[in-house]
Amino acid sequence: MTRSMTAFARYEEQTDLGTLSWEIRSVNHRYLEVGFRLEDSFRPLEMAMRKFISDTLGRGKVEVALRYKSPERQQESLEINEALAKRVISRYQQLALLSDNAAPLDLMKVMQWPGVIETPSLDQEALSERVMASLQQALIDLVDTREREGAALQVMIEQRCQQIHHIAEQVRERMPEILQNHRQKLQERVQDLAINLEPERLEQEMVLLAQKSDVAEELDRLQNHVREVESVLQRNEPIGRRLDFLMQELNREANTLGSKSIDTDTTRFSVDLKVLIEQMREQIQNIE
């Protein structure tokens, strides 16, 4: 299934262990590049998160942010470790005796001393499991968005492919008429110049012109590349790079068609092809 690399997902989960809020943004990128914004307490999980994301996404620049809010019971708890607080105060008083200009004791700073305010401990292993499970759900939402965007891109590309097929068939149908018109113009020019040109020489010139302006091979390759694009769009894997390569091949054939043009119609067809190919190429930059 075709996936876009441009997507956004937000997922929030409330549990007994606290509230987990994920935001994941992704944009197009040549490779997979993942950046995290996590609280320090969740940093040990970063490698596992990175592997999980790389197993899920193929390409794109991905920004992952996690906000954590501890449970209400933990926020409301203000249990004081009195033994530790007494030791901190005692050490301060001892230091104050050594100074003639000691500042008054600031009890707020005592409360901020690590361990003085005790909070109910959380099951860190269980919390880590919830973090990874919620990340999985956030990624599911992101992939769903990528696939919806990718489906829209696929429709657009398939429409352009059909238009290219149509132009190629128009050129095939027009080539005999184009050559006949050019033959007639050449005959009229010879008559205007009063040149006595043998019929055999005229036929030779027309054969050479037909050879130089023959675009059958270019049209065959053009349509074969388009069929390959249509086939690649059905694959269930990252396809962006292959599609980008096929756009280069399509553009090469369109340029050759233009260089072999001997009338304004085929020149216009060549320009139309390049416009369609460029429209596809721009959108393919967003495909995973």
N, C-alpha and C positions, 0 to 999 in steps of 0.2 A: 504494500500500500504506500502511495506517495505521501511523504510527510514534509511539511514546511519546517524550517529551522526557526522561524519567528513565532513565538508563542509566549503566553503568560499563564501562570496558575497560582492560585492562592488556596491554601487548605488550612483549616483550624480544627483542632481537636481538644475537647475538654475532658480531662480524666481526673481520677483521685490523686494523681501525682502532679497535677498542674495543667496549665493550658499551653498547647504547642501550636504556634502559628508559622506556617511556611509560606514564603513567596519565592517563586522560581521564574526567572525571565531567561529567554533564549533568543539569540539573533544569529544571523548567518555568519559562518566562519569556515575557513578551509579545513580545520581539524576540530576535534573536541577539546574545548578549553573550559575548565570549571573553576569558578571562584566561590569562596564561602564567606559568609558573615555569621559567625557563631559566638556564643558566650564561651568563655575560657573553659567552663566545666564540661562543654561538649566537644572540645578539641580532640580528645582521644578517639572520638568516633569518626573523625574526618576521613581517614583512610578507607574505612568501611563504606562511608557515604560515597566517596569518590569512585570506588569500585562498583558500587550499586548503580550509580549514574552512568558510568561507562558501559556497563552491561545492558543498559536500557536505551541509551542514546548513541547515535553514530557520529554525528557532527554537530557543530554549533558552539557559540560562546554562551555559556550558561552561568548565570549568577544565582546563587542559592542563599537565602537568608532565613534564619530561624530565630523567632522571638519566643522566650519562655517566661511564663508567669507562674510562680510557685502557688501551691494550693492555699486557700484562705486560712486554714488552721495554722499553717506555718507562718503566714504574714502577721497573724494576730498574736502569736506567741511571743512573750517578752520575759521568759524565764531567765533569771540571773544566776550565774555561777558565782555564788557568794564567796566561796573559798578563793577563787581566782581573783575576784574583784578586791578582796582584802589584801591579797599579796601585792597587787598592782599599786594600791593606795599606800601600803606599807613601804614599798620600794621608793615611791615618790617622796614620801615623808623623809626617808633616810637621805635621799639626794638633796632635799630642801635644806637640811641641816648643814650641808656642805657649802651652801651658797648664801651670800648676804642679800641677794636680790631675787629670791625665788618667786615665781608667779603663783597666784592662787591655784589651787587644784581645780581643774575643769572636769566635772563628773561626766559630761557628755563624751569627753575623750576617753575616760575610763570605760564607758559603755561601748565605745567603738573598738576597744582592745579585742583582738581576736580571741573568741571563746568566752568572753564575759557574758554576752547575750547568747543564750542557748536556744536553738530552734529544733523542732522535731526532725529527726533524721529521716531522709527518704531512702527508699530501696533503689539504689543507683542502678543496679542491674535491671530491675523492672522498668525504670525510667528510660534506660538506654534502649531497651526493647521497644518501648512505645515510640521513642524518637525515630527508630529505623522503620517501624511499621507506618508511622504517619508520613515519613518521607516517601515510602512506597506509594501511598495513596496520592500524595501531591504529584509524584511523577506520572501516575496513571492519568490524572487530570491534565497534566502538561502534554502527554502523548496524545490524548483525545483532542486537545486543541490543535496540536501539530497536524493530526490526521485530517481534521475538518478543513484547516487551511490548505493542506496538501491536496485534498479532493477538489477544492476550487481551482487550484493551480493546474491540476491534471486536466480538468474540463477545458480550461483556457488553452493549454498546450495541444490537446487533441483537436480542438477547433482550428487552431493554426495549421496543424498537420493536414487536415482535410482541405484547407484552403491551398496549401502547397501542392497537394495531389491535383487539385482542380486546375491550378495554373500550369502544372507540368503537362496535363492532358491538352490544355488549350494550345500550348506551344507545339506539341506533336501534331495537332490537327492543322495548325496554321503554317507549318514549315513548307509543305508542297506549294501552297498558295504564295507564300513569301518568295520562294525560289522562282516561281512562274512570273510574279510581278517584277522581280529583279531582272529576269531574262528579257522581259518586254522592255524595261527601261534601258537595258544595254543595247537592244536592237534599235530603239528610237534614237539613242545617242549616236550610234554608228551612222544611222541615216542622216542625222543632223550634221554630222561632221563630214558627210560625203566620203566615207571610207569604204573601200571595197574589201569587205571582210568575208572570207570564204566560210560557208556554213560549217565545215569541219572545224575551223579555228574557233568559231563561235561556240560550238559544242564543247570543245576542249576547255575554253574559258569557263563555261557553265559547270563543267564537271569539277574543275579546280575550285570554283566558288562553292559548289555544293559540299565538297570535301572540307573546305575551311570552315564553313558555317554549319556543318553537321553537329548537332547537339544531342543526338540520340543517346550516346554513352553518358553524357552529363545528366540527362533526364532520368536515365535508368539508375545511375548512382544516387541522384537526388531522391528519387522515390524509394530506393532501397534504404537509404539513411532514415527517411521519414518512417518507414515501416519498423525499423529498428527502434526509433524513438517510441513509437506506439507500443512495441513489445516490452521495452524497458519499463515503461510506466506501469506495467502489470506486475512487476517483480516485488516481492515482499522483502526488500533489503534497501540499504542506502543506495540511491541511484543518481544523486546530483552530479558527481564527477563524470560519470559516463555520459549523462545527458549533455554536460558542458562540452565534452569532446565531440559529440555528435553535432552540436551547433557549429563547431569549427569546420567540420566536414561539409555540412550543409552550406555554410557561407562560401566555402571554396567553390562548390559547384555553381552557386548563384553568380559568383564573380566570373567564372569561366563562361557561363551562359551570356553574361553581359558583354564580355570581350569578343565573343563570336557573333554578336548581333549584327544583322545587316539591314534592320528596319526599326522604326520607332516602337512597334508593338512588342518585339522581343526585348528591347531595351527597357520598356516600361514593365514587362513581366519580371525582368531581372531585378529591377528596383523594388517591385512589390514583394518579391521573394525575400530580399534582404531586410525589408521592413518587418515582415512576419518572423523571420529568423531572429532578428534583434529583439523583438517583443518577447519571444520565447526565452532567449538567452538571459534577458533581464530578470525574468521570473524564476528561471532555473537556479539563479544564484541563491535563492531562498530555499531550495529543495535539499533535504538531507542527503 
